[in-house]
Amino acid sequence: MRRDRIWAWWLTGGLAAAAGYLVLPADTTVAELLYDATGLLAALAIAGAAKLHRPSRPLIWYLFAAGIALSVLGDAIFDMLMPAAGGPAALSVADLWYFFSYPALAAGMLLILRQRPGRGLERLLEAAIIATGVGLVLWIFVLHPFARDSGTTLADRWVATAYPAIDVVLVALALLLLAGAGGRRPAASLLTVAALLLLAGDVAYSLLTLYAGGTTPLVNALYLLAYAFWAAAALHPAAVTGQPAALPEVRTRRLWLTLFAASSLLGPALLLMPRIGGDPSDRRAVAIGSIVLFLLVVTRLAGYMRQVRRQQAQLHRLAMTDDLTGLANRRALERALRSAAADGRPQIALFGLNGFKNVNDELGRPAADQVLTVVAARLVAGAPDGALVARTGGDEFAVLLTDSHAQFLLATAFALTGDLGSPVSADGRDLLVGVSVGMAGGAGVDPVELLRQAEVAMHAAKRAGEPVRWSPALDQRDIEHAQLGAELRLALDAGQFRVVYQPIVELPSGRTTAVEALVRWEHPVRGLVSPAAFIPVAEQNGLIVELGAWIMRTACARLALWRASLGSSAPGRISVNVSAKQLARPGFPGFVAEVLAETGLPASCLTVEVTETAVFEGGPAVVALHELRALGVRVALDDFGTGHSSLGLLQTVPVDTIKVDKSFVDDITEAGRPTVIAEALIRLSGGLGLSAVAEGVETAEQAAALTRLGYRYLQGYHYGRPMADPEFASFPVAA
């Protein structure tokens, strides 16, 4: 038997037991045994369901089992007492057990209701509203006629009214369960049917006992069905103590409003009935019931309004707070900016984390979240009193001073930058998190414009490597960059770029052993545009990827042509500069392999030059270099000695050549630090088995000094300027 169908089989058996009870002769031992056995099995089934489904609150079902068991015990005592009394007694010892069963059943329902969102008092008020409305109707049509019947004893009237009144409470609780059951509606529906059957049985029992002198088997059949439905609710897989699959909010509210509106209007509706309006006792009952309903509804609505206000405050916090860090979010920052701009001189600093994407990519989201949380805590701890700290984006934070001046903001920015300079522990590692700080502020500036200015300054700070305060010049530069970026697109389409080649000379032979491919822009209006002007723009707008791909194809094709036409006189290798964005682009090593295959150039003839900045943060860039190295392509570290951690990169990056920066060559003819560094670098490269190329050699004296230090590869204007069609003659050896 499938476990999820046990409830259905049980319910079928319960219906069969009720039908069998009706068929058996009344008041026989067999009928009484069937009746008591069915109730006892129901209690055991409910207790067993707690073991079967293992709900989070098994006490609920044990209370239900106890309630049914107490009722069955009352039935057994009633069966023993009835022959001695000569018929059903209005009040007996059995009623004691019946009454004990109701608190257990009600307690179980209340525990279920406590698991629903909301406070226990609110649940009780809702139950009281339903019970009062339904109880008022029951009083007018059933209980009041019993109470005023002078032909019955006080005990008879008390029993006749007590059971239905308690049943009304159970029905009210069950209806509350049904209204908020969500995905547990089948089990809640079974409980509601069980409570209604119990109410119907008690009302029928009271009517028949008072006016017919006894009951019929049909009444006991209603009790049997109540037992069966109660146990079926416990055995159902969607037991009400499980996790609900939430009912749509609109549907839940509609059920709730319908239920309470109907209960609240029952009192006034009863007054419209002529027979009730003419009876003073009924009018008083309706008046009292209506007053009670009114007070209960007002109290519940007051609680509902408090709940709405709490939810409104919670929604406001959610709307204005960053989920991860607990800081104010961008919306809250903008609101605070508007307020500060109206009343004072706001100053704002934006902090952008450098290289945060690599932390996310390499260590994962949890480690990245730890970094953000630590950064947020340090900003809050170091910010001045009264400052607003906000998270404005994935890796961006803001500190707003609502009424301050530029110098104080600058001092604050430097202090916070120092606080953020300490290593951040994440995922068992100590990480250094760099920040770029952009500042803006002043009275009379539109808040949106002020935030834009700070963002512009922050991006400028990323390029400058130090905090930057906004100035109109930054906007002008951005405008120029935007215009230049648009012209770059046109230049690529129009073929305005040229590749030129600068020789790299090998000593002592003096022959051109390699060339470096460099790009030049021949603008039809601006003339020759310096790479220092357009390369950063291409990096920023992403066109560097397309431009770099064109340079790679052009350079490889040119060396292949030289090898075919010049033979041994052709340079042995060609160096092509590759940007960080190219390296980070998926499939870049595959693209290089495709170019080499198309041009027929051996991989060993190609050297890719990368800056220390491009590979400093690791990640996909270093992975791409390893893949290129596996193809046979050589790797050169350009501008060596000027980046973040040159020596550390030699351990992580697959380097074949270091290119010593021009800043160490300029003063090589004089004794001092540059000479010492240049000498240390050539020894370092030799010890690691790397070749070293000295860049920026402009005079014979520099060439001679570098030769004495042991350099064998030189590059610079002394040996030739970059040209589209260079000549590869041997150069004289420096003395």
N, C-alpha and C positions, 0 to 999 in steps of 0.2 A: 504494500500500500504506500503510495506517495505521501510524504510528510505534509506537503502543501494541500492535500485533499482530505486530511484527517477530519478537519472541521466539518466538511460537507457530509462525510459518512456519519459523523456523530449527530449532526442535525437531522439527517434522515432517520437515524435510529431514534432520536427523541420524538420526532413526529409519529413514528410507528408506535412508540410506547404510549403516547397520548391517545392515538387511535385505538390501541389495544385496551387501554384503560376504559374508554367509552364503551367498548364492546362487552367487557367483563361485567358480571352482575355487581351492582353497587354494594358497598359495605361488606364485601367478602374478604376473607383473609388473602386470597390471591391478588385481588385488586389493591389491597393495602400494601402487600409486599412489593408489587410492581411499582406502586407510587413511591414508596420509601426508597426502594432500590434505585429507581431512576434519579431521585434527588441526591442520594449518596454517591452514585457514580458521577453525577455532574460535579459535585464538590471535589472528588478525586481527579476528575479530568482537568479541572481548573488548576489544581495543584501540580498535576503532571505537566500541564502546558508551560508552567514556569520553568520546569526542568528541561522541557523540549526546546523552547525558544530562547531560554536564558536571557530574559529582558534585563535592562539596566536597573530596573526597580522591581525585583520579584515580590517585594512586600505587597505591592498592589494586588497581585493575583492571589497571594495567600490570604489577604483580607476578604476578597471575593469568595474564595473557597470556604473560609470560616463562616461568612455570612450565610452561604447556602447550607453548610453543615448544621448551623444552629437552627435554621428553618426546618431542616429535615428532622432534627431532634425534637423540635416542637410538634411536627406532624406525628412522630411516633408516640409522644406523650399524649397528644390529642386523641389518637386512635385507642390508646389504653383507657383514657378517662371517659370517652363517649359512651360505651355500654353502661358504665356505672351511673352516669348522669341521665341515662334514658334518652339521649339526644345531644345535639351540639350545644355546649354551654357558651353563654355570651362571654364570660371571662373565666379563665382557668389558669393553672400553672403553665400550660403550654404557651399561653400568650407571653409569658416572661421570656421564653427562648425566641419566640417570633420577634419581640421587640428588640432583643439583643442582636438579631441578625441585621437589622436596618442600619445601625451605626457602622458596622463593619463594611456593608456595601457602600454606604455614603462616603466613608473614609477612603475607600479604594478609588472612587470617582474623583474625590477632591485631590488625591495624590496625582492622578493623571492630569487634572487641570493645572496643578502647580508646575507640571513640566512644559506647559504652553508658555509662550512669551507673555509677560505681564505679571502683576503682583497678585498675591493670594486674595487680598481684600477685594480687588476688582472682580475676581472670579466669584467670590461669595455674593457680591452685590448683583452680578448678572444672574446668578442662580436664584437669588431672592426675588428679583423682578419677575422672572418666569414663574416661579412658584407662587407668588402673590397673585399674578394674573390668572393662572390656571386654577389656583386654589379658590379664588373668588367665584369662578364659574362653578366649580365643584360644590362649593358651599351653598350657592343659590339653588342648584338643581338636585343635589344629592344629600349633602350633609345637613343642611338646615331642616329639610323635612324630617330627618331622623331626630335631630335635636329637639324639635318641638312636638314630637309624637308623644302624647301623654299615656299611650297604651303600652309603653316599654319602660323598663327600669333604667336608672341612671347608668348602671354598668353596661347595659346593652347599648345605650346611646353613645357612651364613651368609646366602646370598642368599635362601633359602627363608623364613627367619625375619625378615630385615631389612625387606623391603618391607611385609608385613602389619603389622609393629609400627609402622612410620611411618604407615601408613594409619589405624591406630587413633587416633593423635594427631589426624589430620585429621578423622576422624569425630567425635571428642570436641569439637573446636573448632566443627565444623558444628552439632552438637547444641546447644552453648551459644548459637550464633547463632539457632537455631530457637526456643529457649526464651525468648529476650528480643527477638524480632524485631518484635513488635507489628504495625503496619500494613505491615511489609516482609516478612511471612511467605511470600508466594509466591516471592520471590527467595531467601530463606533456605532454603526447602524444596527448591528446585532445587539449591542448593549442597550440601545434605545428601544428596540422592539421588546427586549426582555423586561425593561422597566415599565413599558406600557402594558404588557401582559400582566405584570404583577399588579398594576393599578386596576386593570379591568377585573382581575380575579378578586381583589379585595372589595371593590365596589359591588360586584355581583354577589359576593358572599354576604356582605352587610345587608343588601336588599332582600336576599332570599331568607336569611336568618330572621330578620325582623318581620317580614310580611308573609313569608311562606312557611315559616316554622322549620326550615331546614334547607340544605343545599342540594345541588344536583352534581352528578359526575362531571358535567361540563366545566364547573368552576375549578375542580381539581385538575382538569385537563389544561386549563389556562396556566395554573401553577407549574405543571409539568413542562409545558412549552416554554415558560419563563426560565426554568432550570436549563432546558436544552439550549436556548439561545444564549444564555449567560456563558455556558461552557463552550459553545461554538465560537463566541467572541474571543475567549482565551486561546482556543486552538487555532484560530485563523492566523496565517503567516503575517498578515499586516496588523498584528496586535497593536493596540493604541499606545503601548509603552515603547514601541520601536521608533526609529527615526522617521519622521514624516517626509513624504515627497510633497513639498508645499503646494497647497491649492493656490491657484492664481488669486492675487490680492483682491481684485475687483469682485470675484465670485465669493470669497470669504466675507468681505464687507457687506455684500448684498444679502447673504444669508443672515448675518448678524443683525443688520438693520431690520430685515423682515421679521425676525424672531422677536426683537425687543419692541418694535412698533406694534406688533399684534398683541403682545402681552400688556403694553401700556394702555392700549385702547379698549381692552376688554371691559374695564369698569364703566366708562361712559357709554359703551355700546349696550351694556345690560340695562341701563336706565331707559333705553328706547323701547324696551319690551313692556307692553301694558301691564301684564300680571305682576311684574317685579316693581314697576313704578307705583303700583297701588298698595303694596305691602310695606308698612313702616319699618319692619325689621329688615327686609331686604334692602330698602333704601338706605338705612343706617349702615348695613354691611357694605353696600356698594360705595357709600360715601367714605367710610373708613378705609376700605380697600383702595379707592382712588387716591386718597391722601397719602397712604403708604406708598403706592406706586409712584406718585409724583415726587415724594421725598427721595425714594430710591433712585429714580431716574435722574433727578437733579444731582444727587451725590455721585452717581456713576458718570454723568456728563462732566462734573467738576474734575473727577479723576481722569477722564478722557482728555480734557483740556490740558491738565498738567502733563499728561503723556505726550500730547501734541507739542507742548512747549519744550519738553525734554528732547523729543525727536528733532524739533526745529533747531535747538541748540547743538545737538549732535551733528545734524546735517551741516550746520554752519561751520562747526569745527572741521568736519570732513572736507568741506568745500574750500576751507582756508588753510588746511594743514597738509604737509607732505607726509604720506603714509609711512615712508621708511624712516625718516630722521625725526619726525615730530616737529620740524621747523615750519614756519610760515611758508606757503607756496607762492607761486608767481602772482596769483590772483590777490592774495593778501598783501603782497608787496606793492602791487599797483594801487590798491586801495589806500595803503598807508602813504604812498607817494603823493596821491591826490590830496590827502588831508594835510601832509607836510608842506606841499607846494602852496596851499592856501594860507597857511599860518606862519611859515618860517622860511628858512634857507636850507632846504634838504641837500645832503651830500650822500652820494652812493658809490660804493665800490663793489665791482663784480669780480669774483674769484673763479677762474676756469682751471680745472685740473689738467695738467699736461700728461698725455699718454695714458689717460684712464681707460681708453678703449682696449689697450693691450692687456691691462689688468683683467678686464672683463673677459677677453678672448682666451687668455692663457690660464688664469686661475679659476674662472667661472663666476657666475652671478653671485653666489653667497660670499665669496671673498671680496668681490667688488662692493657689495652692500656693506660689508664690514668697514671697508675703507671710507665709504661715504658717511657712515655713522660716526666714525672717529673724527673725520674732518669737521662734520657738523658740531660735534661736542667741543672741539678745540676752538671753533669760531665763536660759539656761544660763551665759552669760558673767557676768551680774550677780548670780546667786544666790549666797548664802553657801556656804562650804565645807560639805559634808555634806548640803546640801539636795537634795531630790528634785524635779526638774522633770518634769512630765507634761502630756500633752495629753489632756484628758478628753472632748472633743467636737469638733464641726466647727470652732468658733471660740473654744474655751475651753481655757485652760491652768491648771495648778495648780503652786504651789510649796509643798512640805511641809518644815517644820522639825521634825525628830523630837523634839527636846527644847529648848524655848525658852520665851519669854514674849511677852505681847501687845505690849509696846512695841517689842521688837526686830522682831517681824513687821510692825508698822506702819511702822517705819523702812525695812525691806526693801521693803515694798509701794510706798512713795513713791519709793525709789531706782529700782526696776524700772520704775515708771510713767514716770519721767524718761528712762530708757534707751529705752523704747518710744516716746517722744515725737518722736524724730528721724524724718525722712521715710524711707519704705521704697521702694527702687527696684524696680519691677515693670513688665514689659512696656514698658520705655523711659520710664516715668513715675515721678515722685516722689509717693508717697502718704503722707498723714498718717493714722495708725491710732490712734484713741482706744481707751482701755481702761477698763472698769469693774471695780473690785476689791472683792471681798467677802472678809471674814476671819472666822475662827472658831478656837477652840482651847481647850486646857485639859486637865488630868488628869481621869481618871475619866469621860470622855465616850465613848459608844459610837461606833466609827469611822463607821458608816453615818449616825448622827445628826450627827456632826461635819461630814461632807461635805454633808449636807442644810443645816445651818446656814450653811456657807460659800456654798452656792448661793443661799439666801434673801438673804444679805447682798449677794451680787453683783447680784442683780436689784434690790435696794433702791439699790445704788450707781448703777445705770443711771438710776434716777429722780432720785437726788440729785445726780449729776454729780461725786461725789467718793468716795474709798474709805469703805466702811462696814463696821463690825465687828458681828457678830451680837449681838443682845440679845433677851430674851423679848418686848420690845415689837414687834419685827419679826414674830414669829409671831402675836402678837395682832392686829397690823394685817392680816396675811395672812388670818387667820380672819375678821376683819371684812369684808375685801374679798371673800372667798369667799361669805360670807353675803349681802353686798350684791349680788354678781354673780348669785346665785340669785334674789334679789328683783327684780333688773333684768329678768330673763327674765319673771317674773310680771307686772311692771309694764307691759312692752311688750304682753303678751297682754291685760291688763286695761284698757289705755288710761289709765294713771295719769300720762302725760306731757302737758305743755301747752307750746305754743309762744307765747312773748311777743315783743313787738316794741318796740325802742327807736329813737327818731327820730334821724336824722342831718340836721342843720340846715345850710342853705346861707345864707351871708352875702354881701351885706348884706340880702337880701330877708327873711331870717328864716323862710322856709318850709321845711317838711319835705320834703327832696328825695329821701330814701331812708330805709329802716328796716333794722335788723339783727335777724334772727330768732334768738332765744335759747330754749333749752329749760329747762323747770322740771319737777321731779318732785314731785307732790303725793302723798306716801306716806300710806296710811290710818292708820298707827301713828306713824311718825317725823315726820309733818308735812311741811313743805317741806324737801326735801333739796337742799343746795347743789350746783350743777354741779361745783364744785371737789372734791366728795366722790365723785360717781358717774361723772363723765366719765373719769378715769383708770382706774377699774375696768372701764368699758365698753371702753376702749382695750385693756386687758390681756386680757380674755376674748373680744374680737372682736365683742361686741354693738354696738359703735359703728357698724359697717357697717349693720346693720338699723335702729338708731336714727337714724343720719344720713339714711338713705333716707326714713324717715318724715318727718323734719323737712323735707327737700327737697320732698317732695310737698305737705306741709301749707303750707309757706311760699309756694310758687309758686301753689298754688290760692288762697291768701288774697289775694295781690297781684292776681291775675287778677280776683277778686271785687271788690276795691276799685276797680280800673280800670273795671270795668263799672258799679259803683254810684256812684262819686264823680267819675268823669270826670277833669277836669284837676286836681281837688283831691287826687287820690290820689298817693302817693309815686311817683317815677319809677322807682325801682329797689328791690330787696330783696337784702340780703346774707345769705348762708347759710354758716356755718362748716363746713369740710370737713376731716376728719382725714387723717392720713398713710395709714392703712389703707384708707380709702375711695379715695384717689388711686391707691394701689398695686394696687387690685383690678382685674383685667382687665374691660374693658367699662364702666368708670364713665362716661366721656364719652357712651357710647351710652345709658346709663341717664338721664343728665341730658337728653339730646335727647328721650328718650321722655317724660319728665315735662313738658317744655316743650310737646310736641305734645299731650299729654293735657289740660293746663290751658289751652292757647291763649296762654300767656305768651310774648311776644317774648324772644329770647335776650339782647338788649341790656338787658332789664330785670332780669337776674339777675347778681349778683356773687358769686363764690365766694371766701371768705376762707380763707387758709391761713397757718399759722405758718411762721416761718423754719426751725424745726426740722424740719417736715414735708418741706421741699423741699431742705434743705441738702445731703443726700447724693445728690441727683440721681436718676437712674434712672427707673423707671416713673412716679413722681410728676410729674416735670417734663414727661415725654412726655404725660401725661394733661392737664396744664394747657395745653400747646400745642394739643391736640385740642379742648379746651373753648374756647380763644380762637378757633380756626377756626370754631366754631359761632356765634360772636358773643357769648359769655358773657364778662363782665369778670372780672378777677382782682385781688384785693386782698391785699397782704402785711400780715398782722396782727402786732401787737406789734412793729412795726419798731424796730430799734435794740437789741433785747435778745438777739438770737440769736447764731449763730456768725459769720456773715460777711455782714452786711446788704448792703454795697455790692457784694460779689461776686455776690450773688443777683440784683441788678438787671440783670446782664449775661446771666444764664442763664435766668431765669424771666420769662415774658411778663406783666409787671406793668402794671396800669392805675392802681392806687391804692396808696399806702402809708398805713398807719394808725399814727400816732405813738403809742408806748406811753404809758400813764398816768404812768409814772415820770418822764417828761420834762415832764409837764404840772403835776404837783403843786406844784412850786416855781417855776412860770413867772413869778409876780409878783415874785420876788426876783432881783436880779442874781446871776449865777453860771453854773456849768456847764450846768444844765438849760436856761436861756434861750439860751445860746450854741448848744447842740445843737439846740434846737427851731428856732432861726433858720436854722441850717445845713441842717436837713432840709427846710424849706419852700423854700429856695433850690435845693437839690438836686432836689426834685421838679419845681419850675418849669423848671429847666434841662433835665430829661429829658422834659418834657412829661407828667408824671404829676400826678394830683390827690393831695392830702394831707388826711387826716382826723385831727384831734386827738381822742384818746379821753380819757375820764375827766374831762371838764370839769364841775366841781361848783359853781363860783361865778361870779358876774358879773365879778369881777375877773380871773379866769383867762380868761374869754371875751374881755374887753377886751384883755388882754395878747396873746393869740393873734391877735386881729384886727389889732393894731398890727404884729405880725410878718409879717402877710400871709396868715394861714390863712383859708380861705373855707368850710371844712366842719368842723363841730364836733359832738361826740357826748358825752353824759354826763348825770348826774342833773340838772344845771342846766336841761336842756331836756326832761327827762322820764325817768321810770323805765320799765323794760321792762313792758309791759302787754299783756294779751290783746286788748283792744279800744282801741287808742290813738286820740286825737283829733288831727287834723292841722291844728291852727290855726297861724298864723304867730306866730313868737316875736319879741319886741322886739330890735332891733339893739343890740349892746353899744356903750357910749359909748367 
